[in-house]
Amino acid sequence: MASYYCPTAILTDAQKAPTTFSLAVPALSHSPLNNNSGTPITPATTLDLPLWLAEMLAVSRPSGPASAPLATLDMPSALGPKVMNALTADATSVELRQQAQWFYGLGERMLELFEDEEMGAVLLNTFKKRALEIADKAQNTRTAQQGGDSGDFMSGLDETERQLFRAAHDGTHTVKRWFEATSRG
Amino acid sequence: MALPLPPGLTPSEVGFLCEMEHVTVIPRQTLDGLELLGGPTGALKPPFPTPLPLWLALLLKKQRRANITPPPWLSVDALTQILDFETDERTAELFSPSPNLPPATTTAPLEGDPYLAHDSLELSAPFLKDAATARAQADALPYHWLEIGHLLITHAPDDFEDLDAVRKLLRDLREVRMSKLRKGFEVLDAGGGVKMNGVGGMEIAEVRGFVGGVVDGLRKLNRSREESRKERETEERENGFGSSSYRDDEDEDML
């Protein structure tokens, strides 16, 4: 499990997933969860709840005659079939940031809950292909400064990929700086 | 508090550590042996060559009290030979080999497995003897080849016969090896490994952040698959021992 204080884990868990309530929760009608709309929450209302809340509701089983969980959790649209097909077709052209800012974190959490082998394989493949692209781009910003199409790929990276890019770029950059520093002294 | 530094050595740290390597120095002035923390240095009596740590050698060179002899692998011939090895298409997967390691200095409790002995001592750079002295191996690049090469070219240019050629060869070597490393990225996998025998310290430092990040990301994505696979394996193992059909097969084999 991710650490309690880790900002990455907090932000990842704050991403939303569609949850269908299986009982009425009138007291929450005016809460921000319901967009403060005031429409009553009846069984079969679907709301986008943050992952940490949705997971607890979906996993908990209240003791009592009806021991079904309080809500059912669906796959968020960021990991839906349309995105999966797009990723299988061409992993590097999908704008992951549009889907979810912490895309791979979201995928990891859903894989914990759902055990979808195919989705796991697609995500792994996507990660590898995009990592290769990132390595290329990190190395080439020195020479080809900002092409128009490279801007699209870079803006479509989710947070983990951005950190990867920064790590790759920093490595080359630090080595260059060391060479320059020792040349002077 | 969270430490913002990345795990592992940064390139500047690797560059600093390389200065512990010994190089052969030809003194121009006498100097008594120094009692350094790492051990005593030999006395300097010109014109006898003496091994000294690189940082001390560079200092003396700057003060014009000594000349540094480039190690055998830092010559035009040696570097050209190594570069030919690297660019040969048959060795596209490999790096040029590192110098031969000394045998482990221990009596091992198990044959050929020195790591378990209490008194075993596995030396690694920068403590390997003669990595950059005049007695170094001429056809292998030691661990700190890039850093030592660069420092010697910058601070002791007059000690080289053909400085420009050496500089160009070093640059070419660095590019060839980095491109080989980058090709190795393609086989990164959650549980996989890349064969990197012979890679130098600075080269690793450059890619450490990226490769570490990729493998970590893959590990996280693979975690649920890994866990379900482990559960399945433990179940199969238990069922295998308990099921009777296993035993029946064995009896039939005996007949």
Interface residues (C-beta under 8 A of the other chain):
Chain A: Y104 G107 E108 L111 E112 E115 E117 G120 L123 L124 F127 K128 A131 L132 I134 A135 A138 Q139 T160 Q163 L164 A167 A168 D170 G171 T172 T174 V175 R177 W178 F179 A181 T182 S183
Chain B: P6 T10 P11 S12 G15 H150 L151 T154 R182 F185 E186 L188 D189 A190 M202 A205 E206 V207 R208 G209 F210 G212 G213 V214 G217 L218 K220 L221 N222 R223 S224 R225 S228
